[in-house]
Amino acid sequence: MKLIITYEHDVPINAFRWTPHAYRQPLHAHASLEIGLCLSGTGRFYFGRKAYEVNRGDVFLVNNEELHIAQSDPDDPSRFLFLNFDGALLLAEDPGLLLPFAYRSPRFRNLIPAGSPLAEAVGPWMLAVERELRDREPGCLAMAKSALIQLCGLLLRHYNRELTAEQQLSAARSANQTKALAQLVEKRFREPIGLRDVAEELGISMSRASRVFRETTGRRFADYVALLRVQEAKRLLAGSDRQAAHIGSIAASRASRRFTSPSRTRRASRRSNSARRSASASRNPPPDAQIVRSPRRLPEKNAARPSRTMEASRTREDG
């Protein structure tokens, strides 16, 4: 089951506390990345065919593809703090920060055990993210983002030390290619662009470009381009006097999976403007406009019949 995640803030980070059920629910996944901290209680955490015992202070990493679910001990229910965030947030800062989440699930250990130096270091940063988003003090979104980046930096350093030299080289190459992909897309997302164009410009195969981008960001290439275009539309709405319908039509055209050409976008925009002007004119005619109606023509038999006034006049004359 794939869950759809929405965010309450302009910065795509959620922080929430949750007590798992005492019975095992269906496994699920989501496009966002997630870090869980057990605040109290015990239970189990399932990742595909893997299962971990849960204790207070344990930290769990969840990527965007692995099916997972937590379960509480009926006699000692666990309580978690979860941070849920969009991988694009880390991609914009440093693609290397995504590497701890770009794991192959069968070989990866999701658990950072309580009492370990890494768990002791990560926990306070998670609580700091939650506090900033909860209290909403001035600058809270920047502070929450900064705290998340700090803890992801700690994760990167930890997991990088556990890799072999060959794995570190492969990870660095993937991070560099992802960074080059992201920079190129951010430079050209306002124009028609496809994965083939980007791969050719960077000198790599389409399959390699697609795999690297998906593994490090958790997104399909087309979805990431669409995300940038929607964010651009939001920015235009916030800082422009252009009508929402006009900006929305452009965003919708650009965000389609078949990337729309500029000429087609302009035609769609002109059609939208023309329709809006016509609708406005019909609702609000000019003050000096006069509605002219053609005279109603009476049937011949009614026209030939004398009116009651004429008949009364003739009666008086005859009398």
C-alpha positions in Angstrom: 0.0 0.0 0.0 1.4 3.4 -1.1 0.4 6.3 1.2 0.1 9.9 -0.1 1.9 12.4 2.2 0.9 16.0 2.5 2.7 18.7 4.4 1.4 21.4 6.7 4.1 23.9 6.1 5.9 25.5 3.1 9.0 23.5 4.0 8.1 19.8 3.3 8.6 18.4 6.8 6.1 16.8 9.2 6.8 15.9 12.8 4.2 13.9 14.7 3.9 11.4 17.6 2.3 8.1 17.1 1.4 4.9 19.1 1.3 1.8 16.9 -1.5 -0.6 17.2 -1.0 -3.8 19.3 -1.9 -5.9 16.3 0.0 -6.0 13.0 -1.4 -3.7 10.4 -0.7 -4.0 6.6 2.7 -2.9 5.4 2.8 0.4 3.6 5.3 2.7 1.8 5.3 6.4 0.8 7.3 8.7 -1.5 8.7 10.7 1.4 11.6 9.7 3.6 11.1 9.0 7.3 13.1 8.8 10.6 11.4 7.3 13.7 12.6 7.7 17.3 11.0 5.4 20.0 10.2 7.7 23.0 8.8 5.0 25.3 7.5 1.5 25.4 8.4 -1.6 23.4 7.2 -3.5 20.3 8.4 -4.6 16.9 9.2 -2.8 13.6 8.7 -4.7 10.3 10.5 -3.9 7.1 9.5 -6.3 4.4 10.7 -9.7 5.7 12.9 -8.1 8.4 11.7 -7.5 11.9 13.4 -5.5 14.7 12.7 -5.4 18.4 11.8 -1.9 19.5 13.1 -0.3 22.7 13.1 3.2 24.1 15.8 5.4 22.3 15.9 3.2 19.1 16.1 5.2 15.8 14.8 3.7 12.6 15.4 4.9 9.0 12.7 4.4 6.3 13.3 5.1 2.7 10.7 5.8 0.0 10.3 2.3 -1.3 10.6 -0.3 1.5 7.3 -1.6 2.9 7.1 -1.2 6.7 4.9 -1.0 9.8 5.4 -0.7 13.5 3.6 -2.7 16.2 3.3 -2.1 19.9 3.7 -4.6 22.7 0.1 -4.9 24.2 1.5 -4.7 27.7 4.0 -1.9 27.0 2.8 0.2 24.0 5.5 2.0 22.1 5.4 5.7 21.4 7.2 7.2 18.4 8.3 10.6 17.2 8.4 10.5 13.4 9.9 13.0 11.0 8.5 12.7 7.5 10.1 14.8 4.7 10.5 15.2 1.0 13.8 14.0 -0.4 13.9 16.9 -2.7 14.7 19.1 0.3 18.0 17.3 0.8 18.7 17.2 -2.9 18.6 20.9 -3.1 21.2 21.2 -0.3 23.6 18.3 -1.0 22.7 15.1 -2.8 25.1 13.2 -0.6 22.6 13.6 2.3 20.3 11.2 0.5 22.8 8.4 0.5 21.8 6.9 3.9 18.3 6.4 2.4 19.4 5.0 -0.9 19.8 1.5 0.4 19.0 -1.9 -0.9 16.5 -3.1 1.6 17.6 -6.8 2.0 21.2 -5.8 3.0 20.4 -2.7 5.0 20.0 -2.5 8.8 17.2 0.1 9.5 17.8 0.1 13.2 20.2 2.5 15.0 20.2 1.0 18.5 19.5 3.0 21.6 22.6 4.0 23.5 24.8 4.1 20.4 26.7 7.3 19.7 24.7 7.9 16.6 21.3 7.4 18.3 22.4 9.7 21.1 23.4 12.4 18.6 20.4 12.1 16.3 17.6 12.1 19.0 18.1 15.8 20.1 18.0 17.0 16.5 14.7 15.2 15.9 13.3 16.8 19.0 14.5 20.2 17.8 12.7 19.8 14.5 9.5 18.8 16.3 9.8 21.8 18.7 10.3 24.3 15.9 7.3 23.1 13.9 5.1 23.0 17.0 6.0 26.3 18.6 6.0 28.3 15.3 8.3 31.0 16.5 9.7 33.5 14.0 12.2 31.7 11.7 10.8 28.2 12.7 10.8 26.7 9.2 14.4 27.7 8.6 15.4 26.3 12.0 13.5 23.1 11.4 15.1 22.6 8.0 18.6 23.4 9.5 18.1 20.8 12.3 17.0 18.2 9.7 20.0 18.8 7.6 22.3 18.5 10.6 20.9 15.1 11.6 21.0 13.8 8.0 24.7 15.0 7.9 25.4 12.8 11.0 23.7 9.9 9.3 25.8 10.4 6.1 29.0 10.4 8.1 28.1 7.3 10.0 27.0 5.2 7.0 29.9 6.4 4.8 32.4 5.0 7.4 30.7 1.6 7.1 31.2 1.4 3.3 34.1 -0.2 1.6 36.4 2.0 -0.5 34.7 0.7 -3.6 31.2 1.4 -2.2 32.3 4.9 -1.2 33.5 5.6 -4.7 30.3 4.3 -6.2 28.2 6.4 -3.7 30.2 9.5 -4.5 29.8 8.9 -8.2 26.0 8.5 -7.8 25.9 11.7 -5.7 27.8 13.7 -8.2 25.6 12.4 -11.1 22.5 13.2 -9.1 23.7 16.7 -8.3 24.5 17.3 -12.0 21.1 16.0 -13.0 19.3 18.2 -10.4 21.3 21.3 -11.4 20.5 20.8 -15.1 16.8 20.2 -14.4 16.6 23.3 -12.1 18.2 25.3 -14.9 15.9 24.1 -17.7 12.6 23.0 -16.1 10.8 26.0 -17.6 11.3 24.6 -21.1 10.4 21.3 -22.6 12.9 18.8 -21.2 13.0 15.0 -21.0 15.2 12.4 -19.5 16.8 11.6 -22.8 17.9 15.3 -23.2 19.5 15.4 -19.7 21.2 12.0 -20.2 22.7 13.0 -23.5 24.0 16.3 -22.1 25.7 14.6 -19.2 27.0 11.8 -21.3 25.3 8.9 -19.5 22.6 6.4 -20.6 18.9 7.0 -20.0 18.7 3.9 -17.8 21.6 5.0 -15.7 20.2 8.5 -15.3 16.8 7.2 -14.3 18.2 4.6 -11.8 20.5 7.1 -10.1 17.8 9.7 -9.9 15.2 7.3 -8.5 17.5 5.7 -6.0 18.8 8.9 -4.5 15.7 11.1 -4.6 12.9 8.6 -4.4 11.2 10.3 -7.4 10.7 9.6 -11.0 12.5 12.1 -13.2 9.2 13.4 -14.7 7.7 13.8 -11.2 10.6 15.9 -10.1 10.3 18.2 -13.1 6.5 18.5 -12.4 7.3 19.4 -8.7 9.6 22.2 -9.8 7.0 23.6 -12.1 4.3 23.5 -9.5 6.6 25.3 -7.1 7.3 27.9 -9.7 3.6 28.5 -10.2 3.2 29.0 -6.4 6.0 31.5 -6.4 4.4 33.4 -9.3 1.1 33.4 -7.5 2.7 34.9 -4.4 4.7 37.6 -6.1 2.7 38.5 -9.3 -0.4 40.4 -10.1 -1.2 38.0 -12.9 -4.5 36.2 -12.6 -4.5 32.8 -10.9 -6.2 31.2 -13.9 -3.4 32.3 -16.2 -0.7 31.0 -13.9 -2.6 27.8 -13.2 -3.1 27.1 -16.9 0.7 27.4 -17.5 1.5 25.3 -14.5 -0.9 22.6 -15.6 0.5 22.6 -19.1 4.1 22.4 -17.9 3.4 19.8 -15.3 1.9 17.3 -17.7 3.9 14.2 -18.3 4.0 14.9 -22.0 6.0 18.1 -21.8 4.2 20.9 -23.6 6.0 23.0 -26.1 6.1 26.8 -25.5 3.9 27.5 -28.5 1.2 25.1 -27.2 1.5 26.7 -23.8 1.0 30.2 -25.3 -2.1 29.0 -27.3 -3.6 27.5 -24.1 -3.0 30.7 -22.3 -4.6 32.8 -25.0 -7.6 30.5 -25.1 -7.9 30.9 -21.3 -7.7 34.7 -21.5 -10.2 34.9 -24.3 -12.7 32.7 -22.5 -12.3 34.7 -19.4 -12.9 38.0 -21.2 -16.0 36.6 -22.9 -17.5 35.4 -19.6 -16.7 38.7 -17.9 -18.4 40.7 -20.7 -21.5 38.6 -20.6 -21.8 39.0 -16.9 -21.0 42.7 -16.8 -22.1 44.7 -19.9 -20.8 48.3 -20.3 -22.9 51.0 -18.6 -23.9 52.6 -21.9 -24.8 49.3 -23.6 -28.5 49.0 -24.6 -30.2 45.7 -25.1 -32.1 45.8 -28.4 -34.9 43.4 -28.8 -36.6 42.8 -32.1 -40.4 43.7 -32.0 -42.7 40.8 -31.5 -44.9 40.1 -34.5 -48.5 39.2 -33.6 -50.3 36.5 -35.5 -52.5 37.8 -38.4 -55.8 36.8 -36.8 -54.9 38.8 -33.7 -53.9 41.8 -35.8 -57.2 41.8 -37.8 -59.4 41.6 -34.7 -60.5 45.0 -33.4 -59.6 45.9 -29.9 -62.1 46.1 -27.1 -61.6 49.8 -26.9 -62.6 50.2 -30.6 -65.7 48.0 -30.2 -66.8 50.1 -27.2 -66.4 53.3 -29.1 -68.4 52.0 -32.1 -71.2 50.9 -29.7 -71.4 54.4 -28.2 -71.6 56.0 -31.7 -74.3 53.6 -32.8 -76.3 54.4 -29.7 
